[in-house]
Structures are given as C-alpha cells and as structure tokens.
Amino acid sequence: MSPYLVVGGVVLVGVLLFVAAMGARRLIAPSAPTPAKESTYECGVDPVGEGWAQTNVRYFLYAFLYVIFAVDAVYLFPWATVIRSSDLALASLAEVGIFVGVLLIGLAHAWRHGLLRWL
C-alpha cells in the first residue's frame, strides 16, 4: 500500500470525525439565544464603545523578539548533549557557532533599528 494512501486515509478519517462531532453537537446541544447571552461580557462591567481598539505595535514586537530569542534554547539544549561525543564535537561546535552568529546578527539588527528601546 502506498504511504500516500495511508496519509490520505488518516486525513479523511480525521475530517470525518470532526464533521461527525460538529453534527452531534448541533443535534444534542441546547440552543436558546437571547440578546443577553449574545452581548459582550467583560468581568461584570457593561462594555463601552466598540470592540476595536488601537494597540501599539511595539508590544507585539517585544513578544516576537522574545519568542525568537527564547526558542534558541530548544536548539541549544540538544547541542549540549551532542558536544560530549568525540566524533561530533568539532562539527557541532561549528554548527552552533553559526546558529549563535545568526542570532547575534538578528539582535544587532533589532538594536540598530531601535526596536529594543522601551520608550
């Protein structure tokens, strides 16, 4: 049997299970929409104004930079275990040097464009 048929079969079964679950929910779940149920609830306070608010992009930028520089730990921890084997030590040291170099270039780029200033 072709591996593509197996993957296609698994995807098809997953889609069918999803459709069956959504159909069962629609048939079984009670539904009594009222204006009070459909209104926005914010910690017991009536909402004021529209739901759209302008947010400073800077906060998303900090979150994005944090994710980029925190994910590098996922790659550095396995490297720390490989560096102990004598046959891969020099090659893995070169690879992690390139990896950290690319991270430092990204950090320098963010710093040069003033993305790390909080003000």
C-alpha positions in Angstrom: 0.0 0.0 0.0 1.3 3.4 -0.9 2.3 5.7 2.0 0.3 8.5 0.4 -2.9 6.4 0.6 -2.2 5.8 4.3 -1.8 9.6 4.9 -4.8 10.3 2.8 -6.9 7.8 4.8 -5.8 9.2 8.1 -6.7 12.7 7.0 -10.0 11.6 5.7 -10.8 9.8 8.9 -9.8 12.9 10.9 -12.1 15.1 8.8 -15.0 12.6 9.1 -14.6 12.5 12.9 -14.6 16.3 13.0 -17.7 16.6 10.9 -19.4 13.9 13.0 -18.5 15.6 16.3 -19.8 19.0 15.0 -23.0 17.4 13.7 -23.6 15.6 17.0 -23.0 18.9 18.9 -25.6 20.7 16.7 -28.2 17.9 17.3 -27.6 17.4 21.1 -26.6 20.8 22.5 -29.4 23.1 23.7 -29.7 26.4 21.9 -31.7 29.4 23.2 -30.1 32.6 22.0 -31.2 35.7 23.7 -29.8 39.3 23.5 -28.4 39.0 27.0 -26.5 35.8 26.0 -25.1 37.3 22.8 -23.8 40.5 24.4 -20.2 41.0 25.3 -19.3 40.2 28.9 -16.3 41.9 30.4 -15.9 41.0 34.1 -19.3 42.2 35.1 -18.8 45.6 33.6 -21.0 46.7 30.7 -18.9 47.2 27.5 -18.4 50.8 26.5 -17.7 51.7 22.9 -16.8 49.4 20.1 -14.8 46.2 20.4 -12.0 47.6 18.2 -9.1 49.3 20.0 -5.8 50.5 18.6 -2.8 48.8 20.1 0.8 49.9 19.9 2.7 47.5 17.6 5.7 47.8 20.0 4.3 45.2 22.4 3.8 42.7 19.6 7.4 43.4 18.5 8.7 42.6 22.0 6.7 39.4 22.1 8.0 38.4 18.7 11.6 39.1 19.7 11.2 37.2 22.9 9.9 34.2 21.1 12.7 34.3 18.6 15.4 34.5 21.3 13.7 32.1 23.7 13.3 29.3 21.1 17.0 29.1 20.6 17.2 27.2 23.9 15.3 24.4 22.2 18.2 24.0 19.8 21.0 24.7 22.3 20.0 22.0 24.9 20.3 19.1 22.5 23.6 20.5 21.2 24.9 20.4 24.8 24.3 16.6 24.9 25.9 16.1 21.4 29.1 18.1 22.2 30.2 15.4 24.6 30.6 12.8 21.9 34.1 13.0 20.5 33.2 12.2 16.8 30.7 15.1 16.5 32.3 17.7 18.8 34.0 19.9 16.3 31.2 19.7 13.7 28.5 20.5 16.3 30.6 23.3 17.7 30.9 24.9 14.2 27.1 24.5 13.7 26.2 26.1 17.0 28.7 28.9 16.3 26.9 29.6 13.0 23.5 29.4 14.8 24.5 31.8 17.6 26.1 34.1 15.0 22.8 34.4 13.1 21.0 35.1 16.4 23.5 37.8 17.2 23.1 39.4 13.8 19.3 39.5 14.4 19.9 41.1 17.8 22.2 43.7 16.3 19.7 44.4 13.6 16.9 44.9 16.1 19.2 47.1 18.2 20.3 49.2 15.3 16.7 49.9 14.3 15.8 50.9 17.8 13.4 48.0 18.4 14.8 47.3 21.9 14.0 50.7 23.3 11.0 50.7 25.6 10.2 54.4 25.1 
